[in-house]
Amino acid sequence: MPVIKVLGETRTYPEGTAFLKIAEEFQSQYKEDILLVRENGKLKELHKTVHKDAELSFLTFSDPVGKKTYERSAIFLMLKAFYDVVPREKIKKIQIDFSLGNGVYGELMGDVKTDEALLLKVKERMQELVKRKVPIMKRSVNTDEAVDLFGQYGMHDKEQLFTYRRASRVNIYRIDNFEDYFYGYMVQNTGYVKYFDLLPYHSGFLLLLPQGEADEVTPKGIREKLFHVLRDSYRWSDSLEVSNVGTLNRLISEGKSNELILMQEALQEKEIGKIAETAAKGGDKRIVMIAGPSSSGKTTFSHRLATQFRALGYVPHPIAVDNYFKNREEYPRDENGNLDMEALECIDIEKFNEDMNALLAGKRVEIPRFNFVTGTREYKGDYLQIGASDVLVIEGIHCLNDRLSYSLPRESKFKIYISALNQLNVDEHNRIPTTDGRLIRRMVRDARTRGTSALETIGRWGSVRKGEDNNIFPFQEEADVMFNSALVYELAVLKLYAEPLLFNIPRNTPEHDEAKRLLKFLDYFLGIDSEYIPKNSIIREFIGGSCLKV
């Protein structure tokens, strides 16, 4: 019989034993429900069975993969409940749009009103299904059958998606008689999705999910400004009928990718121009402060914003907060004893404020440079003195935090939050997390400019995300304006650069699961050659070929 090792304990099980049975034996040693298993490092659902000696590790809601599985299963459960409560002929589409705080925002389209009464019925139906512990079944069909099936179900986004699918088989999940496709694994039955809430929000609904502790479901981190930017981005995509990957693939296959690129770039340039005009209307807004998470395209955005200021008759001066880093030996350390290079305390705040106030007063100031090789701040004779029509364009991860610019007059500051808020989904029920787009951007850029492997980029991503959670996202709502740097076509371009990097990640590494997931995701896209992308495009910051100093 196969020998199985779990948590340092060795046991034997008959061949064909489900991982679910083994998980039940070890559940008492876990605070939260076991949702998935890794067999010799390979991620699997619990209905899979033992066939050989193996070391198992179980995953719960506390693991990032477990959290995604819980969210995916909760969405599936909610969709099932919607279709049970509302007659199918009254539903045109249930669109899952984007995450917001610890919730997922969506909209019900059709001949029915999304109000509190309806959502209460849906929530009660979800709770009934949870109590019943209905098995979530999976079957594999060929791609042509999947196209026909989702056409019959009225899920036309999926019908179009699989028209361009290269893989010959498609996995479909089922709760009772309700079937759907999901990009990723599911829990074993509806009984696992114990904690959720469903609330009306604007013209749609919020499916609230746990955050931190698996049984804690309260609205957290729901930011109104961010919601409006996200919703506007999605509605723009809808108006162009490029709301999902299937539609994007159709346009590419019809030879319309160049037209799409030019239209998207023109719209972004128009938006950057509007931001410059808004800042200029403030009169004494002489300090423009730009912040955003990793791989948002802050550098390219800063250059393009500066160009727009010049067109309005202003003289912009870019300043990177990074140049005010303290010497490296002065950095604080995190809980693991490593240098916390993204902490605000790494910056010489006093010197930064002294120099910025001196510039505002018309004084001549020597701007430092930080040497990232030696880890020291240097002065190389870079003097700056500004006049009445000059604007300081300051970029750094802490720019929205008033502790950085505590002594600068508030009336002189104009704050901009920038992020790549992906407005494209795989289909109506499978959203693309904005973090996936940024991770792929960073992977491509780091390999090109720093010689960093995709394995290293994925390995560091958790630390990067933690820094963003601590230093950037809490200050989003402090921004005067928000700018979405995502391009609706970009993943079709990045695919051609990212796939070779991901295939190079060895199977025996912890990062391989994430590489495999991203490869499967990128396989949905037809590729677009970068030839027709403008030289000042934000995507050039990552793939190369920019005419700007990025």
Secondary structure as GFF3:
##gff-version 3
##sequence-region A 1 550
A	DSSP	beta_strand	3	6	.	.	.	ID=ss1
A	DSSP	beta_strand	9	12	.	.	.	ID=ss2
A	DSSP	alpha_helix	19	26	.	.	.	ID=ss3
A	DSSP	three_ten_helix	27	29	.	.	.	ID=ss4
A	DSSP	beta_strand	36	39	.	.	.	ID=ss5
A	DSSP	beta_strand	42	44	.	.	.	ID=ss6
A	DSSP	beta_strand	54	59	.	.	.	ID=ss7
A	DSSP	alpha_helix	64	85	.	.	.	ID=ss8
A	DSSP	three_ten_helix	88	90	.	.	.	ID=ss9
A	DSSP	beta_strand	91	100	.	.	.	ID=ss10
A	DSSP	beta_strand	103	110	.	.	.	ID=ss11
A	DSSP	alpha_helix	116	132	.	.	.	ID=ss12
A	DSSP	beta_strand	136	142	.	.	.	ID=ss13
A	DSSP	alpha_helix	143	152	.	.	.	ID=ss14
A	DSSP	alpha_helix	156	163	.	.	.	ID=ss15
A	DSSP	beta_strand	169	175	.	.	.	ID=ss16
A	DSSP	beta_strand	178	180	.	.	.	ID=ss17
A	DSSP	three_ten_helix	190	192	.	.	.	ID=ss18
A	DSSP	beta_strand	197	201	.	.	.	ID=ss19
A	DSSP	beta_strand	204	208	.	.	.	ID=ss20
A	DSSP	alpha_helix	224	239	.	.	.	ID=ss21
A	DSSP	alpha_helix	245	253	.	.	.	ID=ss22
A	DSSP	alpha_helix	257	281	.	.	.	ID=ss23
A	DSSP	beta_strand	287	291	.	.	.	ID=ss24
A	DSSP	alpha_helix	298	311	.	.	.	ID=ss25
A	DSSP	beta_strand	315	320	.	.	.	ID=ss26
A	DSSP	three_ten_helix	321	324	.	.	.	ID=ss27
A	DSSP	three_ten_helix	328	330	.	.	.	ID=ss28
A	DSSP	three_ten_helix	344	346	.	.	.	ID=ss29
A	DSSP	alpha_helix	349	360	.	.	.	ID=ss30
A	DSSP	beta_strand	365	366	.	.	.	ID=ss31
A	DSSP	beta_strand	369	371	.	.	.	ID=ss32
A	DSSP	beta_strand	376	378	.	.	.	ID=ss33
A	DSSP	beta_strand	383	384	.	.	.	ID=ss34
A	DSSP	beta_strand	390	395	.	.	.	ID=ss35
A	DSSP	three_ten_helix	410	412	.	.	.	ID=ss36
A	DSSP	beta_strand	413	419	.	.	.	ID=ss37
A	DSSP	alpha_helix	434	449	.	.	.	ID=ss38
A	DSSP	alpha_helix	454	471	.	.	.	ID=ss39
A	DSSP	three_ten_helix	473	478	.	.	.	ID=ss40
A	DSSP	beta_strand	481	484	.	.	.	ID=ss41
A	DSSP	alpha_helix	490	503	.	.	.	ID=ss42
A	DSSP	alpha_helix	512	522	.	.	.	ID=ss43
A	DSSP	three_ten_helix	530	532	.	.	.	ID=ss44
A	DSSP	alpha_helix	540	543	.	.	.	ID=ss45
###
